[in-house]
Amino acid sequence: MPTQHRILSLVYNEFEALDLFGPLGAIVPRSDYYTLKLVNIHNLGAPNGLESSIKNGIRTMPNLSLSEALEEEEPFDTLFIPGGFGMTPLICFPILLQQIAQLVDRAANVFTVCTGSILLAATGRLDGRKATTNKRVYDELTPKYPGVQWQKRARWVQDGKFLTSSGVTAGIDAGFAFLSNTYVSPEDRKANPTPQKASANGDATAIPGFRKENALAHAHVIAFGLEYRWHSDPADDPFVDLPQSTNSTV
């Protein structure tokens, strides 16, 4: 069986659906390498559904509760954290933040979209790292976490094992950046079956068999197949100068 890259995504009531299904919807269904499991932060066991930002009864069905994810012995490679309106109350629960921090420490890569980086910052694991978040709430929320080196003009920021993106569709561009930094071709997986090691201090670690030119080419092939024009320059951020609004999706 080929080596796979396991992604665990946190989900919670009122998470922003596009934060999750934009980047990972472009990557996971078209791959024999990336796999995805959804982790219910509210600790309800599967198949209890969670309501996302999509209304009218459309719900997401997680695979694991948070406690189950913490108890799982099988390693995973990437922890994904979407943003959304439901993120705000979560940062008020220290025990929950400690549990999320445990998953962060176990992950070789951490990928956030939109205000998912605020939830990550609340765990303390982003301290000393460069990061970004949704521009509409940037001035309101980032001062609460002064230990993070916040970058306002950025579609996404990579620092160590942390990939943080702005909101909301910036996450799709960041998703292709993630693809170009993690994808391993089938022949290289076979020759290098050793999994990537996680760094608890937040540093990036080598991916066995990874070749940048192959991963970048693969990212462009996937984007072309989706008829998507990937904005591959993280500094190309026209939204940073737009007026802020309190009614925007976060």
PAZAPA-4460 file (N, C-alpha, C; in steps of 0.05 Angstrom, whole numbers, plus 32768, in hexadecimal, padded with zeros to 4 digits):
% residues 250
    n_x    n_y    n_z   ca_x   ca_y   ca_z    c_x    c_y    c_z   seq   type   mol
   8011   7FE8   8000   8000   8000   8000   8012   8019   8000     1      M     A
   800C   802C   7FEF   801E   8044   7FED   801C   8055   8007     2      P     A
   8031   8062   800D   8031   8075   8024   801C   808A   801F     3      T     A
   800D   8092   8033   7FF9   80A6   8031   7FFF   80BE   8043     4      Q     A
   7FF4   80D4   803C   7FF6   80ED   804C   7FDB   80F1   8059     5      H     A
   7FDA   80EC   8074   7FC0   80ED   8082   7FBC   810A   808D     6      R     A
   7FA4   8114   8087   7F9C   812E   8090   7F85   812B   80A3     7      I     A
   7F87   8137   80BB   7F71   813A   80CE   7F68   8157   80CD     8      L     A
   7F4F   815B   80C9   7F44   8176   80CA   7F31   8179   80E1     9      S     A
   7F35   818E   80F1   7F22   8195   8106   7F09   81A1   80FA    10      L     A
   7EF2   819A   8104   7ED9   81A6   80FC   7EC9   81AC   8115    11      V     A
   7EB7   81C0   8112   7EA8   81C9   8129   7E8F   81D7   811E    12      Y     A
   7E7B   81DC   812F   7E63   81E9   8126   7E6A   8205   811C    13      N     A
   7E5E   820B   8105   7E62   8225   80F7   7E7F   822A   80ED    14      E     A
   7E8D   8214   80E6   7EA6   8218   80D8   7E9F   8221   80BB    15      F     A
   7EB2   822E   80AE   7EAE   8237   8093   7EB3   8220   807F    16      E     A
   7E9E   8218   8072   7EA1   8200   8061   7EB5   8203   804B    17      A     A
   7EB7   821B   803F   7ECA   821F   8029   7EE7   821E   8033    18      L     A
   7EEB   8225   804C   7F07   8223   8057   7F11   8206   8055    19      D     A
   7EFF   81F4   805A   7F06   81D7   805A   7F04   81CB   803E    20      L     A
   7EED   81CE   8031   7EE8   81C0   8019   7EF4   81CE   8000    21      F     A
   7EFD   81E7   8003   7F0B   81F4   7FEE   7F26   81E8   7FE9    22      G     A
   7F39   81EA   7FFB   7F54   81DF   7FF7   7F54   81C0   7FF7    23      P     A
   7F47   81B4   800B   7F49   8197   800D   7F37   8189   7FF9    24      L     A
   7F22   8196   7FF1   7F11   818B   7FDB   7F1F   818A   7FC1    25      G     A
   7F32   819C   7FBD   7F42   819C   7FA5   7F58   8187   7FA5    26      A     A
   7F61   8180   7FBD   7F78   816E   7FBF   7F71   8151   7FC4    27      I     A
   7F61   814C   7FD9   7F5D   8131   7FE3   7F4E   811E   7FCF    28      V     A
   7F38   8127   7FC3   7F29   8113   7FB2   7F38   810A   7F9A    29      P     A
   7F4C   8119   7F91   7F5A   8113   7F79   7F75   8105   7F7F    30      R     A
   7F78   80FA   7F96   7F92   80F0   7F9F   7F91   80D5   7FAB    31      S     A
   7FA5   80C5   7FA6   7FA9   80AB   7FB4   7FBD   80AF   7FCA    32      D     A
   7FC5   80C8   7FCF   7FDA   80CE   7FE3   7FCE   80DB   7FFC    33      Y     A
   7FBD   80EF   7FF8   7FB1   80FD   800E   7F97   80F0   8017    34      Y     A
   7F94   80ED   8031   7F7B   80E3   803C   7F71   80F7   8051    35      T     A
   7F57   80F7   8057   7F4C   810B   8069   7F38   80FF   807C    36      L     A
   7F3B   8106   8096   7F28   8100   80AA   7F20   811A   80B9    37      K     A
   7F06   811C   80BF   7EFC   8134   80CD   7EF9   812E   80EB    38      L     A
   7F03   8140   80FB   7F04   813D   8118   7EF0   8151   8125    39      V     A
   7EDD   8147   8133   7EC9   8157   8140   7ED4   8163   815A    40      N     A
   7ED8   817D   815A   7EE3   818A   8172   7ED1   8188   818A    41      I     A
   7EB7   8186   8184   7EA3   8186   819A   7EA1   816A   81A8    42      H     A
   7EB3   8158   819F   7EB5   813E   81AC   7E9C   812D   81AA    43      N     A
   7E8C   8131   8196   7E76   811F   8190   7E80   810A   817E    44      L     A
   7E7A   80F1   8184   7E83   80DB   8173   7E75   80DA   8159    45      G     A
   7E81   80CF   8144   7E75   80CB   812A   7E5D   80B9   812E    46      A     A
   7E47   80BC   811E   7E44   80CE   8107   7E35   80E7   810E    47      P     A
   7E39   80F4   8125   7E2B   810C   812B   7E34   8123   8118    48      N     A
   7E20   8130   810C   7E26   8144   80F8   7E2B   8160   8104    49      G     A
   7E3B   8170   80F7   7E40   818B   80FF   7E36   819E   80E9    50      L     A
   7E2A   81B4   80F1   7E21   81C7   80DE   7E37   81DA   80D6    51      E     A
   7E3D   81DB   80BD   7E52   81ED   80B3   7E46   8208   80AE    52      S     A
   7E55   8219   80A0   7E4B   8233   8099   7E36   8231   8083    53      S     A
   7E34   821B   8076   7E1F   8216   8062   7E05   8210   8071    54      I     A
   7DF0   8220   806D   7DD7   821D   807C   7DC5   8209   806F    55      K     A
   7DAB   820A   8077   7D96   81FA   806B   7D9A   81DC   8070    56      N     A
   7DA4   81D5   8088   7DA6   81B9   808F   7DBD   81A9   8084    57      G     A
   7DCF   81B6   8076   7DE6   81A8   806B   7DFB   81A4   8081    58      I     A
   7E02   818B   8087   7E13   8186   809E   7E2B   8175   8095    59      R     A
   7E40   8177   80A6   7E59   8168   80A1   7E5A   8151   80B5    60      T     A
   7E62   813A   80AC   7E63   8122   80BD   7E80   811B   80C4    61      M     A
   7E8A   8122   80DC   7EA6   811C   80E3   7EAB   80FE   80E6    62      P     A
   7EC5   80F6   80E3   7ECD   80DB   80E6   7ED5   80D4   8103    63      N     A
   7EDF   80E7   8112   7EE9   80E3   812C   7EE1   80F9   813F    64      L     A
   7EDE   80F2   8158   7EDC   8107   816D   7EF9   8110   8174    65      S     A
   7EFB   8127   8181   7F15   8131   8189   7F23   811D   819B    66      L     A
   7F15   8112   81AE   7F21   80FF   81C1   7F2B   80E6   81B2    67      S     A
   7F1C   80DD   819E   7F25   80C6   818D   7F3E   80CD   817E    68      E     A
   7F3F   80E5   8173   7F57   80EE   8164   7F6F   80EF   8176    69      A     A
   7F6C   80F7   818F   7F82   80F9   81A2   7F8B   80DD   81AA    70      L     A
   7F79   80CA   81AA   7F80   80AF   81B3   7F8B   809E   819C    71      E     A
   7F86   80A6   8183   7F8F   8096   816C   7FAD   8093   816C    72      E     A
   7FB7   807B   8169   7FD3   8076   8168   7FDF   8079   814C    73      E     A
   7FCD   8077   8137   7FD7   8079   811C   7FE0   8096   8117    74      E     A
   7FF8   809A   810D   8002   80B5   8109   7FF3   80C3   80F2    75      P     A
   7FF3   80DD   80F2   7FE8   80ED   80DC   7FFD   8102   80D5    76      F     A
   7FFA   810E   80BD   800E   8120   80B3   8007   813D   80B5    77      D     A
   7FEE   8144   80B1   7FE6   8160   80B0   7FCD   8164   80C1    78      T     A
   7FCD   8179   80D1   7FB5   8182   80E0   7FAB   819B   80D1    79      L     A
   7F91   819A   80C9   7F85   81B0   80BA   7F70   81BD   80CC    80      F     A
   7F70   81D8   80CD   7F5E   81E7   80DE   7F50   81FC   80CD    81      I     A
   7F36   81F9   80C7   7F27   820E   80B9   7F1E   8223   80CC    82      P     A
   7F16   823A   80C1   7F0B   8250   80D1   7EED   8250   80D0    83      G     A
   7EE1   8266   80D9   7EC4   8268   80D9   7EBA   8276   80F2    84      G     A
   7EA0   827E   80F1   7E94   828C   8108   7E95   827B   8121    85      F     A
   7E94   8261   811F   7E94   824F   8136   7EAF   824E   8144    86      G     A
   7EC3   8259   8139   7EDE   8258   8145   7EDF   8269   815F    87      M     A
   7ED0   827F   815F   7ED3   8293   8175   7ECF   8287   8191    88      T     A
   7EB9   8278   8196   7EB6   826E   81B1   7ECA   8258   81B9    89      P     A
   7ED6   824B   81A5   7EE9   8235   81AB   7F02   823F   81BA    90      L     A
   7F0A   8258   81B4   7F23   8262   81C0   7F20   8268   81DE    91      I     A
   7F08   8265   81E8   7F03   826B   8205   7F06   8252   8216    92      C     A
   7F0D   823B   820B   7F0E   8222   821A   7F2B   8218   821B    93      F     A
   7F39   821D   8231   7F55   8215   8234   7F5A   81F7   822F    94      P     A
   7F49   81E6   823A   7F4D   81C9   8237   7F4C   81C1   821A    95      I     A
   7F38   81CC   820C   7F36   81C7   81EF   7F4F   81D0   81E0    96      L     A
   7F59   81E8   81E6   7F71   81F2   81D9   7F89   81E0   81DF    97      L     A
   7F8B   81D5   81F7   7FA0   81C3   81FE   7F9E   81A9   81ED    98      Q     A
   7F86   81A0   81E9   7F82   8188   81D9   7F89   818D   81BC    99      Q     A
   7F81   81A4   81B1   7F89   81AA   8196   7FA7   81AD   8193   100      I     A
   7FB4   81B8   81A8   7FD1   81BB   81A8   7FDF   81A0   81A6   101      A     A
   7FD3   818C   81B3   7FDF   8171   81B2   7FDF   8166   8195   102      Q     A
   7FC9   816B   8187   7FC8   8163   816B   7FDC   8173   815A   103      L     A
   7FDF   818D   8160   7FF2   819E   8152   800E   8193   8155   104      V     A
   8015   818A   816E   8030   8180   8173   8035   8166   8164   105      D     A
   8020   8156   8160   8023   813C   8153   8025   813F   8134   106      R     A
   801C   8155   812A   801B   8159   810D   8035   8163   8101   107      A     A
   803D   8157   80EA   8055   8161   80DD   804F   817B   80CD   108      A     A
   8035   817F   80C7   802D   8197   80B9   8013   81A1   80C5   109      N     A
   8010   81BB   80C7   7FF7   81C7   80D1   7FEE   81DC   80BC   110      V     A
   7FD5   81DA   80B3   7FCB   81EB   809D   7FB1   81F7   80A7   111      F     A
   7FB0   8212   80A8   7F98   8220   80B1   7F8E   8232   809A   112      T     A
   7F74   8236   809A   7F68   8248   8087   7F57   825C   8097   113      V     A
   7F59   8275   808E   7F48   828B   809A   7F4E   828D   80B8   114      C     A
   7F39   828E   80C8   7F3D   8292   80E5   7F45   8278   80F3   115      T     A
   7F4A   8263   80E4   7F56   824B   80F0   7F70   8251   80FD   116      G     A
   7F7E   8265   80F2   7F98   826D   80FE   7F94   827A   8119   117      S     A
   7F7D   8287   811E   7F78   8292   8138   7F74   827C   814D   118      I     A
   7F66   8267   8145   7F63   8250   8157   7F7E   8244   815D   119      L     A
   7F8F   8241   8148   7FAA   8237   814C   7FBA   8249   815E   120      L     A
   7FB8   8263   815A   7FC7   8276   816A   7FBF   8274   8188   121      A     A
   7FA5   826E   818C   7F9B   826C   81A8   7FA8   8255   81B7   122      A     A
   7FB2   8241   81A9   7FC0   822A   81B6   7FDC   8232   81BF   123      T     A
   7FE7   8248   81B5   8002   8250   81BB   8017   8245   81A8   124      G     A
   800F   8233   8196   8022   8226   8185   802C   8237   816E   125      R     A
   801F   824D   8169   8028   8260   8154   803B   8275   815E   126      L     A
   803F   8276   8178   8051   828B   8183   806C   8289   8176   127      D     A
   8076   82A1   816E   8091   82A2   8162   8091   829C   8144   128      G     A
   807A   8296   8139   8077   828F   811C   8069   82A5   810D   129      R     A
   806F   82A7   80F4   8060   82B9   80E2   8046   82AB   80D9   130      K     A
   8031   82BB   80D7   8017   82AF   80D0   8005   82C5   80C6   131      A     A
   7FEE   82BD   80BA   7FDA   82D0   80B1   7FBF   82C5   80B7   132      T     A
   7FAA   82D6   80B2   7F8F   82CD   80B7   7F7C   82DE   80A6   133      T     A
   7F62   82DB   80AA   7F4E   82E9   809A   7F51   8307   809D   134      N     A
   7F52   8316   8087   7F57   8333   8088   7F40   8342   8095   135      K     A
   7F28   8337   8094   7F11   8345   809F   7F11   8347   80BD   136      R     A
   7F1F   8335   80CA   7F21   8335   80E7   7F3D   8338   80F1   137      V     A
   7F4F   833E   80DE   7F6C   833F   80E5   7F72   8353   80FB   138      Y     A
   7F68   836C   80F8   7F6F   8381   810C   7F61   837B   8127   139      D     A
   7F4B   836D   8126   7F3D   8368   813F   7F49   8351   814F   140      E     A
   7F51   833B   8141   7F59   8323   814F   7F77   831F   8153   141      L     A
   7F87   8328   8140   7FA4   8322   8142   7FB1   832F   815A   142      T     A
   7FA9   8347   8163   7FB6   8352   817B   7FB2   8341   8194   143      P     A
   7F9F   832F   8194   7F9B   831E   81AC   7FB1   8309   81AE   144      K     A
   7FC1   8305   8199   7FD6   82F1   8199   7FF0   82FE   8190   145      Y     A
   7FFC   830F   81A1   8013   831E   819A   802C   830D   8196   146      P     A
   802C   82F4   81A0   8043   82E3   819C   8046   82D9   8180   147      G     A
   8032   82DC   816F   8033   82D4   8153   803C   82EB   8142   148      V     A
   804D   82E6   812F   8056   82FB   811C   8043   82FD   8105   149      Q     A
   802D   830B   8109   8018   830C   80F5   8020   831C   80DC   150      W     A
   8018   8311   80C5   801F   831C   80AB   8004   8324   809E   151      Q     A
   7FFF   833E   809A   7FE5   8346   808F   7FE4   8343   8071   152      K     A
   7FFA   834B   8063   7FFA   8349   8046   8005   832D   803E   153      R     A
   7FF3   831A   803E   7FFB   82FE   8037   7FE2   82EE   8031   154      A     A
   7FE2   82E0   801A   7FCD   82CD   8014   7FD1   82B5   8026   155      R     A
   7FEA   82AD   802A   7FF0   8298   803E   800D   829C   8047   156      W     A
   8013   828F   805D   802E   8291   8069   8037   8275   8071   157      V     A
   804F   826D   806A   805B   8254   8072   8072   825A   8085   158      Q     A
   8071   8250   809E   8086   8254   80B1   8089   823A   80C1   159      D     A
   809F   822C   80BC   80A3   8212   80C9   808E   81FF   80BE   160      G     A
   8081   81F1   80D0   806D   81DD   80C7   8051   81EA   80C4   161      K     A
   804F   8204   80C9   8036   8212   80C9   8030   8220   80AF   162      F     A
   801A   8219   80A2   8010   8227   808A   7FF6   8234   8092   163      L     A
   7FF6   824F   8093   7FDD   825E   809A   7FD5   826E   8082   164      T     A
   7FBB   826F   807C   7FB2   827E   8065   7F9D   8292   806E   165      S     A
   7F99   82A6   805E   7F84   82BA   8062   7F69   82AE   805B   166      S     A
   7F54   82BD   805B   7F3A   82B2   8055   7F30   82BB   803A   167      G     A
   7F1D   82AF   802F   7F14   8293   8033   7F20   8283   801C   168      V     A
   7F1F   828E   8003   7F2A   8280   7FEC   7F48   8281   7FEB   169      T     A
   7F55   8291   7FFC   7F72   8290   7FFE   7F7A   8274   8006   170      A     A
   7F68   8266   8015   7F6E   824B   801D   7F72   8238   8006   171      G     A
   7F64   823D   7FF0   7F68   822C   7FD8   7F84   8230   7FCC   172      I     A
   7F8C   8249   7FCA   7FA7   824E   7FC1   7FBC   8242   7FD4   173      D     A
   7FB7   8244   7FEE   7FC9   8238   8001   7FC8   821A   7FFF   174      A     A
   7FB1   820F   7FF7   7FAF   81F2   7FF4   7FC2   81E8   7FDE   175      G     A
   7FC4   81F7   7FC8   7FD7   81EF   7FB3   7FF4   81F3   7FBC   176      F     A
   7FF9   8207   7FCD   8013   820A   7FD9   8019   81F2   7FEB   177      A     A
   8006   81E9   7FFA   8009   81D1   800B   800F   81B9   7FF9   178      F     A
   8001   81B6   7FE3   8005   81A0   7FD1   8022   81A1   7FC6   179      L     A
   802B   81B9   7FBF   8046   81BB   7FB3   805C   81B7   7FC8   180      S     A
   8055   81B7   7FE1   8069   81B4   7FF7   8067   8199   8005   181      N     A
   8053   8188   7FFD   8050   816E   800C   804C   8156   7FFA   182      T     A
   8045   815A   7FE1   803F   8144   7FCF   8058   8133   7FC9   183      Y     A
   8054   8119   7FCB   806A   8106   7FC3   805F   80F3   7FAE   184      V     A
   806D   80F1   7F98   8064   80E0   7F82   8064   80C3   7F89   185      S     A
   8054   80B2   7F7B   8052   8096   7F83   806C   8087   7F83   186      P     A
   807D   808C   7F6F   8097   807E   7F6F   80A9   8086   7F86   187      E     A
   80A8   80A0   7F8E   80B8   80A9   7FA5   80AC   809F   7FBF   188      D     A
   8092   809C   7FC1   8086   8090   7FD9   808F   8073   7FDD   189      R     A
   8090   8065   7FC7   8098   8049   7FC8   80B5   8046   7FD1   190      K     A
   80C6   8058   7FC7   80E2   8057   7FCE   80E8   8063   7FEA   191      A     A
   80D5   8073   7FF4   80DA   8080   800E   80C0   807D   801F   192      N     A
   80BB   8066   802A   80A2   8061   8039   80A2   806D   8055   193      P     A
   80B8   8078   805E   80B9   8083   8079   80A8   809C   807C   194      T     A
   8097   809E   8090   8086   80B5   8093   8095   80CE   809C   195      P     A
   808A   80E5   8096   8096   80FE   809F   8094   8100   80BE   196      Q     A
   80A8   810A   80CA   80A8   810D   80E7   809E   8128   80EF   197      K     A
   8090   8129   8106   8085   8142   810F   8098   8150   8122   198      A     A
   8098   816A   8122   80A9   817A   8134   8096   8188   8148   199      S     A
   809A   8182   8161   8089   818E   8176   808F   81AC   817A   200      A     A
   80A7   81B5   8171   80AD   81D2   8174   80A5   81E2   815C   201      N     A
   8098   81D6   8148   808D   81E5   8132   809E   81E7   8119   202      G     A
   80B5   81DA   811A   80C7   81DC   8102   80BD   81CA   80EC   203      D     A
   80C4   81D1   80D3   80BE   81C0   80BD   80D1   81A8   80BD   204      A     A
   80C7   8191   80B4   80D8   8179   80B2   80D7   816E   8096   205      T     A
   80EC   815F   808F   80EE   8155   8074   80D9   813F   806F   206      A     A
   80CF   813F   8056   80BC   812A   804E   80CB   8116   803D   207      I     A
   80CE   80FD   8046   80DD   80E9   8037   80D2   80E6   801B   208      P     A
   80E4   80E8   8007   80DC   80E5   7FEB   80D2   80FE   7FDE   209      G     A
   80CF   8113   7FED   80C4   812C   7FE1   80D8   8139   7FCE   210      F     A
   80CD   8140   7FB6   80DD   814E   7FA2   80CC   8166   7F99   211      R     A
   80D6   817E   7F9E   80C7   8197   7F9A   80BD   8199   7F7D   212      K     A
   80CE   8192   7F6A   80C6   8196   7F4E   80AE   8184   7F47   213      E     A
   80AE   816C   7F52   8097   8159   7F4D   807E   8163   7F5A   214      N     A
   8081   816D   7F73   8069   8176   7F82   805E   818F   7F75   215      A     A
   806F   81A1   7F6D   8065   81BA   7F60   8057   81B4   7F46   216      L     A
   8062   81A2   7F36   8056   819A   7F1D   803B   818D   7F22   217      A     A
   8039   817C   7F37   8020   816F   7F3D   800B   8184   7F46   218      H     A
   8013   8198   7F55   8000   81AD   7F5D   7FF5   81BB   7F45   219      A     A
   8005   81C1   7F32   7FFC   81CF   7F1A   7FE9   81BD   7F09   220      H     A
   7FEF   81A4   7F08   7FDE   8191   7EFA   7FC2   8190   7F06   221      V     A
   7FC1   818F   7F21   7FA7   818E   7F2F   7F98   81A8   7F2B   222      I     A
   7FA6   81BF   7F2D   7F99   81D8   7F29   7F8E   81DB   7F0C   223      A     A
   7F9D   81D1   7EF9   7F94   81D3   7EDD   7F7B   81C1   7ED9   224      F     A
   7F7C   81AA   7EE5   7F65   8197   7EE2   7F4B   81A3   7EEE   225      G     A
   7F4E   81B4   7F02   7F37   81C1   7F0E   7F30   81DC   7F01   226      L     A
   7F3F   81E3   7EEC   7F3C   81FD   7EDE   7F3F   8213   7EF3   227      E     A
   7F53   8211   7F04   7F57   8224   7F19   7F72   8233   7F14   228      Y     A
   7F71   824D   7F15   7F89   825D   7F12   7F95   8261   7F2E   229      R     A
   7FAA   8252   7F34   7FB8   8254   7F4E   7FC8   826D   7F50   230      W     A
   7FC1   827D   7F64   7FD1   8295   7F6A   7FE8   828C   7F7D   231      H     A
   7FFF   8287   7F70   8014   8279   7F7F   8027   828C   7F8E   232      S     A
   8022   82A6   7F8C   8032   82B9   7F9B   8024   82C1   7FB5   233      D     A
   802D   82B9   7FCC   801E   82BF   7FE5   801D   82DD   7FEB   234      P     A
   802F   82EC   7FE0   802F   8309   7FE5   801C   8318   7FD3   235      A     A
   8010   830B   7FBF   7FFD   8317   7FAD   7FE2   8317   7FBB   236      D     A
   7FDD   832C   7FCC   7FC6   832C   7FDE   7FB7   8347   7FDA   237      D     A
   7FA5   8348   7FC6   7F96   8361   7FC1   7F81   8368   7FD7   238      P     A
   7F7B   8354   7FE8   7F65   8358   7FFB   7F6E   8367   8014   239      F     A
   7F88   836A   8018   7F92   8376   8031   7F8A   8393   8033   240      V     A
   7F86   83A1   801C   7F80   83BD   801C   7F62   83C3   801B   241      D     A
   7F51   83AF   801A   7F34   83B3   8019   7F29   83BB   8034   242      L     A
   7F14   83CA   8035   7F07   83D2   804F   7EFE   83B9   805D   243      P     A
   7F01   83BA   8078   7EF8   83A3   8088   7EDA   83A4   808C   244      Q     A
   7ECE   838D   8090   7EB1   838B   8094   7EAC   8377   80AA   245      S     A
   7E99   837E   80BB   7E91   836C   80D0   7E7D   8357   80C7   246      T     A
   7E74   8358   80AE   7E60   8346   80A4   7E6C   8330   8093   247      N     A
   7E86   832F   8090   7E92   831B   807E   7E94   8300   808C   248      S     A
   7E95   82EB   807B   7E99   82D1   8085   7EB5   82CD   808F   249      T     A
   7EB8   82C2   80A7   7ED2   82BD   80B3   7ED4   82A0   80BA   250      V     A
***
